[in-house]
Each structure stands twice: as structure tokens, then as C-alpha cells.
């Protein structure tokens, strides 16, 4: 690897990367990418899939090719799902290989709900905020990481000092269908020493964050179905059972008055000392538009950060009976609650539904049925994580701390879910996430945005990390 000139340093390279955000290049590049309507929730619509290929052909392939990457597009093993792109740059087989990840698909635009700019497909700047669908989730985040790689190549005369692969999938918002099957079938193509990628929010917008995994999620319905049709509430009230009350009592037996989980079999495995230690100084902050933490809600013996990053939580997503929005004077025949358990790694996933059924039976709620998720696994995500003392986690933490002059927040599992197990389980590599957004970015809603100040910080952190990877000092030993 050529020795950098005396005028090129880690600090100057970080400054050059930060200029990418402040000089307008980031906003211009992201505007082009936001304009491509990659709505994976419209699959298997051929037009939606065509937009995903357009994202590859117009934006990703040219950008990676300009950095010396070889690009390959894979059709999804599942019909009607989005393609996957792998960009590969191998400098020396003896060097470590770092796999990056991003998803170019977005949720539906929700055009009629936007209040900023001219809708979801045109970026709009308002002070520190840059609005547009995908700015935060995830086009903006992988755009910043690609810019940081480009900065290192420029600074080091066309060399990274490590091997790089970068996966862009187009179906994360639709559950990453087919991705695991593709990676298993083409494992050697995607093989690497570590995944370093960006998605999700920081714990606080001004504090760099490193996530070592993600919680899993399982959705299911609790149903009380008593009879055909409703019956007059005057003539039949007090004579026939109301399924809404029956289901409400069942739900109240699962989560207590203050949000505590009452089913021991659904609780998280005991927290390790390493996890408790890294969360000791983590504070939850949703930003100026985010809700305040309800300190009285949740597990009483856990701090807020422990509740969201190291515990299992049961939530009701929808609860309906009768005719919501247009009530009539009738006792409804049926009540349904769509529920979700967010769970950390180590939870016995196979026992979630049976444990809930045992609990309901033990408490006399025999009229409540648990309907598991469909065979397609919609609404299901695996849980996985890397331990805080893993050598790669230690290396990345040190780099982030060096760049930010402060200790980054370290969370064992992000609050949300993503396809993390594909990297940890199928590829067998540690997965480390460095999020570039914040909790109040309105991802999945109207007026999604990314913060320009956070973006400047983020691209600098990534440039510093890629610089350190190229230096090769203190890297974990390859196995």
C-alpha cells in the first residue's frame, strides 16, 4: 500500500469527508436517489420491481464502479421480490474483508400525508432537516458510507488498505424475503471477516452509537370469536358475553398496570454483566419532536435503556371489536388484538406461542385463542447479537471514540429489527451497526428526514473507521 503523503492524515481525511455534507454534494446525490420510487411494499407489482432495478442501474452500479468495485446483480430466489446487488473490491487476499450493507427500498410514499416540500420523492431542506422518503431509512445512510469509502480511496491514492464488499438489497421493508436463501446459496460471494453497516437511530442525536445486534419480533393475534353476528345491546346486554371484555381481561393478565410483563416464560434471559455495563451510561432521547420516556412504564427493575435494548416487551398493535369508527347498538360477536413480542437473543422462540397459551389457560381465559404468524413469516424477525467484548466490537469502539473524542453509546441490540442473523448465523461473522439517524426521523411515516449535522458527524466517523481499517493496526486476528 502506498505511503500517504505528509499532507494526508486521518484528521484531514475526516475533514474532507465532512465537506461532502457541508458543500452540497450529499444533498444533490441523495436527491437523485430519493427520486427513484423504490416502494417494496408494492411487490410483486412489476413496476415497483422495475424501480428497484433502476436504483441499481442509475445510482449504485455507476457509483461503485467509479470506486473500482465489481458489481453483480442477483435475482431474488422468491418470485415477485426485489433484486440484490453485491459490489466487490479485492485488493489483497491477505487483507481483511469488510462487508457493508444498505437497503435501497423504502416503505410506501404516503404522498397525501406529507407537509414538507413537494412530497416524498423530492428532497426538501428546512434548517438542519433534509426531508424525503428514504433520507433516513436507508438511502441516506448507505450514501454516507459510500462517500466515506470514496474519501479514503482519494486520500490513499486509489487504495483502501482492506478488501471491501457492499450489499444493497431491495426488500428490507418487505421482510428481506429471499435474502437468507441467496446468501446460503452464494456464501462464498458474500464471505467476509466482519459486517460494518448503518441503519436505525442513534440513542441520542449528538452521541455516536454502535449496535451489536437486533431484537427479534413475532406478531400474532389473540382472538375471542363467540358467535355469528351482533345482537341488540338492549335486548341482549347482560345475557350474552361480550368478547371485548373477555379479551381485555386476558390482555391485562399479560401486561400489568404499569407495563410490566407478567408472563415469566416470555421474559428475556438474564442480563449479562457485560450488557449491563455498556448500557449503564446510555440515555434515551427522541429529540425535540420525540415523546418523553414514561419512567413509570415497563419493567420496574430495569432502566429505560435496558428495557428497550436488553429486554423482551409485549405490545398491542391493534385492538378491535364491533365496528370501529361507526359504532352500533349491538354486542359484537368477535374481538381481535394484533400483538407483538419483541425479544432479545437467547429467547426460546419456539416456546413463545405455547407459553402464551399455557398462561391464558392457567388464568381461565379458555375462550381466547392464539393465532400464530402465517407460514410466510410476515411480522417475524430473528434476534441475534455480538457480545460487547468481541475483538471486532472493541476495535470499532476504539475508532469511534478516537474520532468523536468521547465514548460512543454501545447497545447490545437495537430496539428495532433487521436481517442481522443473515450475517451472524448464515455467514458466521460479527455484525456491527453504526446508525446515522435519530429516533424522531419519522421513518415509515410522512415527513421522513435526516439531520444534516448528524450526517456530517456520521460521514466523518465512517471515514475515520475506514482509515483505521486500512492502517491495519490493532485489527482482530483472522480465523
C-alpha positions as a printed Julia matrix, in Angstrom:
479×3 Matrix{Float64}:
   0.0     0.0     0.0
   1.43    3.41   -0.95
   2.53    5.54    1.95
   0.24    8.6     2.27
   1.92   11.92    1.7
   2.66   14.09    4.73
  -0.27   16.33    3.83
  -2.74   13.44    4.08
  -3.66   12.4     7.59
  -6.54   10.8     9.41
  -7.75   14.21   10.56
  -7.55   15.8     7.11
  -9.34   12.82    5.56
 -12.17   13.11    8.09
 -12.43   16.82    7.32
 -12.61   16.06    3.6
 -15.4    13.55    4.22
 -17.34   16.06    6.3
 -17.06   18.59    3.47
 -19.07   16.18    1.31
 -22.06   17.03    3.51
 -21.41   20.73    4.01
 -20.62   21.6     0.38
 -23.92   20.29   -1.03
 -22.72   17.09   -2.69
 -24.55   14.85   -0.21
 -27.84   16.66   -0.71
 -27.53   16.51   -4.51
 -26.6    12.82   -4.59
 -29.32   11.85   -2.16
 -31.94   13.86   -4.08
 -31.36   11.69   -7.16
 -31.72    8.51   -5.13
 -34.82    9.64   -3.25
 -36.49   10.44   -6.59
 -36.49    6.73   -7.55
 -39.71    5.27   -6.14
 -38.41    2.01   -4.72
 -41.52    1.03   -2.73
 -41.0    -2.63   -1.86
 -44.35   -2.78   -0.04
 -45.9    -2.73   -3.54
 -44.28   -6.04   -4.51
 -44.98   -8.12   -6.55
 -46.06   -5.22   -8.76
 -43.7    -5.3   -11.79
 -43.45   -1.51  -11.79
 -42.14   -1.5    -8.23
 -39.53   -4.13   -9.05
 -38.5    -2.15  -12.15
 -37.87    0.89   -9.94
 -35.53   -1.24   -7.81
 -33.51   -2.23  -10.87
 -33.47    1.43  -11.86
 -31.92    2.29   -8.49
 -29.13   -0.18   -9.19
 -28.56    0.81  -12.81
 -28.74    4.59  -12.42
 -27.15    5.05   -8.99
 -25.49    2.1    -7.3
 -23.6     0.45  -10.13
 -22.05    3.65  -11.51
 -21.07    4.83   -8.02
 -19.41    1.55   -7.08
 -17.77    1.11  -10.5
 -16.17    4.55  -10.13
 -14.55    3.26   -6.92
 -13.16    0.15   -8.58
 -15.81   -2.3    -7.38
 -17.1    -5.17   -9.5
 -20.9    -5.28   -9.38
 -23.2    -8.26   -9.69
 -26.98   -8.25   -9.53
 -28.77  -11.32   -8.19
 -32.39  -12.09   -8.92
 -34.35  -12.82   -5.79
 -34.96  -16.55   -5.21
 -38.56  -15.65   -4.34
 -40.71  -14.63   -7.33
 -42.07  -11.12   -7.12
 -39.41   -9.85   -4.71
 -36.62   -7.33   -5.16
 -33.1    -7.93   -6.51
 -29.84   -7.83   -4.52
 -26.62   -6.13   -5.58
 -23.15   -7.12   -4.42
 -20.24   -4.77   -5.11
 -16.79   -6.3    -4.55
 -13.3    -4.8    -4.4
 -10.45   -7.18   -3.51
  -7.04   -5.54   -3.07
  -5.14   -8.42   -1.46
  -6.43  -11.8    -0.31
  -4.28  -11.46    2.82
  -6.17   -8.36    3.93
  -9.41   -8.47    5.95
 -12.66   -8.17    4.03
 -15.28   -5.76    5.33
 -18.86   -6.27    4.2
 -21.16   -3.26    4.05
 -24.93   -3.31    3.79
 -27.73   -0.96    2.86
 -31.25   -1.24    1.56
 -32.43    0.86   -1.33
 -36.11    0.03   -0.91
 -38.44    2.22    1.1
 -41.92    1.99    2.58
 -44.88    3.47    0.72
 -44.57    7.15   -0.07
 -47.85    8.21    1.62
 -47.96   11.17   -0.75
 -51.19   12.62    0.62
 -49.81   12.92    4.16
 -46.63   14.95    3.58
 -46.47   18.52    4.86
 -42.87   19.29    3.86
 -41.64   20.18    0.39
 -43.37   18.72   -2.63
 -43.91   15.21   -1.29
 -41.82   12.13   -0.59
 -39.93   11.91   -3.88
 -38.32   15.36   -3.86
 -35.89   16.27   -1.1
 -36.64   19.49    0.76
 -34.32   21.31    3.14
 -35.63   23.04    6.26
 -32.81   24.17    8.51
 -30.94   21.09    9.74
 -33.51   18.71    8.31
 -33.47   17.16    4.85
 -36.87   15.67    4.03
 -37.66   12.87    1.6
 -38.63    9.21    1.57
 -35.53    7.15    2.29
 -33.38   10.02    3.54
 -33.06    8.28    6.91
 -34.14    4.74    6.05
 -31.86    3.83    4.35
 -30.71    5.66    1.23
 -29.1     8.47    3.2
 -27.24    6.09    5.49
 -25.6     3.93    2.83
 -24.92    7.02    0.72
 -22.84    8.42    3.59
 -20.89    5.18    3.97
 -20.18    5.02    0.25
 -18.94    8.62    0.36
 -16.62    7.75    3.23
 -15.15    4.85    1.23
 -14.65    7.18   -1.73
 -12.86    9.67    0.52
 -10.41    7.01    1.69
  -9.68    5.95   -1.89
  -8.97    9.56   -2.85
  -6.77   10.12    0.21
  -4.74    6.93   -0.26
  -4.11    7.18   -3.95
  -6.75    4.68   -5.03
  -6.26    2.15   -2.22
  -8.4     1.29    0.78
  -5.89   -0.9     2.57
  -8.53   -3.6     3.07
 -10.93   -5.59    0.92
 -14.48   -4.33    0.68
 -17.8    -5.84   -0.29
 -21.08   -3.94   -0.17
 -24.53   -5.5    -0.37
 -27.56   -3.43   -1.35
 -30.86   -5.26   -1.04
 -34.21   -4.04   -2.31
 -36.64   -5.81    0.0
 -35.82   -4.98    3.63
 -39.09   -3.13    4.12
 -40.91   -6.21    2.82
 -39.15   -8.55    5.26
 -35.94   -9.3     3.3
 -37.65  -12.25    1.66
 -35.22  -14.46   -0.23
 -32.09  -12.84    1.15
 -31.18  -15.67    3.51
 -31.72  -18.24    0.77
 -29.49  -16.29   -1.63
 -26.7   -15.83    0.9
 -26.73  -19.52    1.81
 -26.58  -20.49   -1.87
 -23.81  -17.98   -2.69
 -21.97  -17.95    0.61
 -18.52  -17.59   -0.93
 -19.63  -14.49   -2.85
 -20.7   -12.71    0.34
 -17.97  -14.1     2.63
 -16.19  -11.52    4.78
 -14.48  -11.06    8.13
 -16.97   -8.57    9.58
 -20.11   -6.66    8.69
 -19.96   -2.93    9.34
 -23.18   -1.24    8.26
 -25.6     1.53    9.13
 -29.32    1.54    9.8
 -31.64    2.78   12.52
 -31.24    5.63   15.0
 -28.61    6.69   17.47
 -29.63    6.63   21.12
 -29.22   10.4    21.08
 -28.65   12.53   18.01
 -25.4    14.02   19.31
 -23.88   10.73   20.52
 -22.28    8.22   18.14
 -23.81    4.8    18.65
 -22.71    1.25   17.99
 -25.33   -1.52   17.92
 -24.21   -5.12   18.21
 -27.37   -6.85   17.08
 -31.11   -6.53   16.98
 -34.14   -7.72   18.82
 -36.4   -10.2    17.12
 -40.12   -9.74   16.65
 -43.08  -12.1    16.46
 -46.58  -10.91   15.61
 -49.7   -12.91   16.41
 -53.4   -12.42   17.04
 -55.38  -13.03   20.22
 -58.96  -13.76   19.21
 -62.27  -14.23   21.01
 -64.88  -15.42   18.5
 -68.16  -16.27   20.25
 -70.95  -16.31   17.7
 -72.26  -15.28   14.3
 -73.29  -11.64   14.07
 -74.02   -8.94   16.65
 -77.12   -8.75   18.81
 -79.07   -5.76   20.14
 -77.32   -4.35   23.22
 -80.63   -3.53   24.91
 -82.35   -6.84   24.39
 -79.24   -8.97   24.94
 -76.99   -6.89   27.21
 -76.27   -8.85   30.37
 -77.47  -12.08   28.77
 -74.68  -12.88   26.35
 -70.94  -12.5    26.84
 -69.12   -9.56   25.32
 -65.9   -10.68   23.61
 -64.33   -7.25   24.03
 -64.34   -7.55   27.82
 -63.11  -11.15   27.72
 -60.17  -10.21   25.54
 -59.42   -7.08   27.58
 -59.17   -9.14   30.78
 -56.89  -11.64   29.02
 -54.59   -8.86   27.82
 -54.5    -7.36   31.31
 -53.2   -10.68   32.61
 -50.23  -10.48   30.22
 -49.08   -6.91   30.9
 -49.62   -5.19   34.23
 -50.97   -1.77   35.12
 -47.54   -0.16   34.76
 -46.43   -2.01   31.63
 -44.61   -4.87   33.34
 -44.62   -8.25   31.58
 -46.47  -10.76   33.77
 -45.66  -13.96   31.86
 -42.36  -15.26   33.18
 -41.84  -17.59   30.22
 -41.93  -14.61   27.84
 -39.35  -12.56   29.72
 -35.8   -12.08   28.43
 -32.92  -14.28   29.57
 -30.89  -12.82   32.45
 -28.81   -9.8    31.51
 -25.06  -10.39   31.48
 -22.69   -8.09   33.31
 -21.12   -7.02   30.01
 -24.5    -5.92   28.67
 -25.45   -4.15   31.89
 -22.09   -2.34   31.94
 -22.32   -0.98   28.38
 -25.86    0.26   28.98
 -25.03    1.97   32.26
 -24.45    5.39   30.66
 -26.96    5.15   27.79
 -29.84    7.61   27.88
 -32.84    7.52   25.58
 -33.56   10.76   23.79
 -36.06   11.04   20.94
 -35.05   14.57   20.0
 -37.12   17.72   20.05
 -40.12   16.11   18.34
 -39.97   12.73   20.05
 -42.03   11.62   23.03
 -40.62   11.73   26.54
 -39.85    8.41   28.19
 -42.58    7.29   30.6
 -40.37    6.33   33.53
 -43.27    4.6    35.27
 -43.93    2.22   32.35
 -42.18   -1.11   31.8
 -40.15   -3.48   33.89
 -39.77   -1.84   37.31
 -36.26   -3.17   37.98
 -34.79   -2.02   34.65
 -33.51    1.34   33.48
 -35.06    2.78   30.28
 -32.1     1.75   28.11
 -32.25   -1.79   29.49
 -35.96   -2.01   28.72
 -35.53   -1.3    25.02
 -32.1    -2.8    24.28
 -31.91   -5.8    26.63
 -35.43   -6.91   27.49
 -38.49   -8.52   25.92
 -41.59   -6.36   25.51
 -45.18   -7.3    24.72
 -47.3    -4.77   22.83
 -50.81   -4.45   21.44
 -50.61   -3.05   17.92
 -54.34   -3.06   17.16
 -57.41   -4.0    19.22
 -60.84   -4.08   17.66
 -64.31   -5.34   18.34
 -67.64   -4.41   16.79
 -67.43   -1.81   14.03
 -64.64    0.68   14.87
 -65.34    4.2    13.67
 -69.07    3.58   13.28
 -70.42    2.02   16.49
 -73.89    0.49   16.58
 -76.05   -0.61   19.5
 -75.05   -4.23   19.32
 -72.95   -6.64   21.35
 -70.21   -7.68   18.93
 -69.56  -11.32   18.15
 -65.78  -11.12   17.98
 -62.75   -9.27   19.35
 -59.21   -9.34   17.94
 -55.93   -7.94   19.25
 -52.9    -7.97   16.99
 -49.97   -8.32   19.36
 -46.2    -8.45   19.17
 -43.35   -9.72   21.29
 -40.02   -8.0    20.74
 -37.35  -10.34   22.09
 -33.59  -10.45   22.54
 -31.16  -13.18   21.52
 -31.42  -16.22   23.77
 -35.21  -16.19   23.97
 -36.8   -19.57   23.23
 -38.67  -18.55   20.08
 -40.35  -21.93   19.71
 -41.99  -21.55   23.1
 -43.46  -18.06   22.62
 -46.88  -19.22   21.36
 -47.08  -22.31   23.65
 -46.08  -20.21   26.69
 -48.8   -17.71   25.91
 -51.36  -20.49   25.52
 -50.32  -22.04   28.84
 -50.6   -18.68   30.57
 -54.09  -17.98   29.21
 -55.32  -21.44   30.19
 -53.87  -21.13   33.69
 -55.71  -17.85   34.19
 -59.04  -19.19   32.98
 -59.04  -17.41   29.62
 -60.11  -20.51   27.72
 -62.16  -18.54   25.17
 -59.07  -16.7    23.93
 -57.27  -18.3    21.01
 -53.72  -17.51   19.89
 -53.3   -17.42   16.12
 -49.59  -17.71   15.23
 -47.95  -15.8    12.38
 -48.59  -17.1     8.85
 -46.24  -19.56    7.21
 -44.76  -16.7     5.15
 -43.26  -15.38    8.41
 -44.61  -11.89    7.8
 -44.11   -9.98   11.02
 -41.31  -12.26   12.22
 -37.66  -11.31   12.7
 -34.87  -13.31   14.3
 -32.86  -11.97   17.23
 -29.07  -12.05   17.16
 -26.12  -10.15   18.56
 -22.37   -9.95   19.07
 -21.07   -9.71   22.63
 -19.71   -6.31   23.72
 -16.23   -7.71   24.37
 -15.85   -9.26   20.89
 -12.5    -8.15   19.33
 -14.23   -6.5    16.37
 -16.59   -4.63   18.68
 -13.62   -3.42   20.68
 -11.79   -2.28   17.54
 -14.77   -0.34   16.17
 -15.5     1.22   19.54
 -11.92    2.46   19.76
 -12.1     4.03   16.31
 -15.39    5.8    17.01
 -14.06    7.08   20.31
 -10.93    8.4    18.63
 -12.95   10.27   16.0
 -15.54   11.74   18.35
 -13.31   12.4    21.37
 -15.94   10.77   23.54
 -17.24    7.35   24.44
 -19.82    6.1    21.94
 -23.06    4.59   23.16
 -22.92    0.81   22.9
 -26.18   -1.09   22.72
 -26.27   -4.9    22.64
 -29.41   -4.99   20.48
 -31.16   -2.26   18.58
 -34.76   -1.7    19.6
 -35.99   -2.48   16.09
 -35.36   -5.48   13.89
 -33.39   -6.12   10.72
 -31.9    -9.15    8.91
 -28.91   -9.31   11.27
 -28.98  -13.11   11.57
 -28.09  -13.44    7.89
 -24.63  -12.14    8.76
 -24.14  -13.66   12.22
 -25.75  -17.04   11.57
 -25.51  -17.72    7.84
 -22.17  -16.02    7.11
 -20.79  -16.61   10.62
 -19.33  -13.13   11.01
 -19.75  -10.45   13.67
 -22.21   -7.72   12.67
 -21.7    -4.16   13.89
 -24.11   -1.34   13.13
 -23.3     2.37   13.29
 -26.63    4.2    12.85
 -26.77    7.59   11.18
 -30.28    8.68   12.07
 -32.17    9.64   15.23
 -35.36    8.44   16.9
 -37.63   11.24   15.65
 -36.71   10.99   11.95
 -40.29    9.92   11.03
 -39.11    6.84    9.16
 -42.08    4.82    7.87
 -44.26    7.93    8.22
 -44.83   11.15    6.32
 -42.13   13.83    6.54
 -39.24   11.39    6.93
 -35.97   13.29    7.26
 -32.3    13.09    8.11
 -30.32   15.67   10.08
 -27.52   17.38    8.19
 -25.47   17.95   11.36
 -25.74   14.27   12.25
 -24.86   13.33    8.67
 -21.68   15.41    8.85
 -20.73   13.65   12.07
 -21.61   10.25   10.59
 -19.54   10.51    7.41
 -16.57   11.68    9.49
 -16.91    8.71   11.84
 -17.05    6.28    8.93
 -14.06    7.89    7.21
 -12.11    7.57   10.45
 -13.14    3.93   10.8
 -12.24    3.06    7.22
  -8.92    4.87    7.69
  -8.18    2.75   10.75
  -9.12   -0.42    8.9
  -6.66    0.49    6.16
  -3.92    1.27    8.66
  -4.28   -2.28    9.94
  -3.16   -1.55   13.48
  -4.92   -3.49   16.23
  -7.14   -5.44   13.86
  -8.59   -8.68   15.24
  -6.72  -11.81   14.27
  -8.26  -13.56   11.27
  -9.62  -17.05   11.97
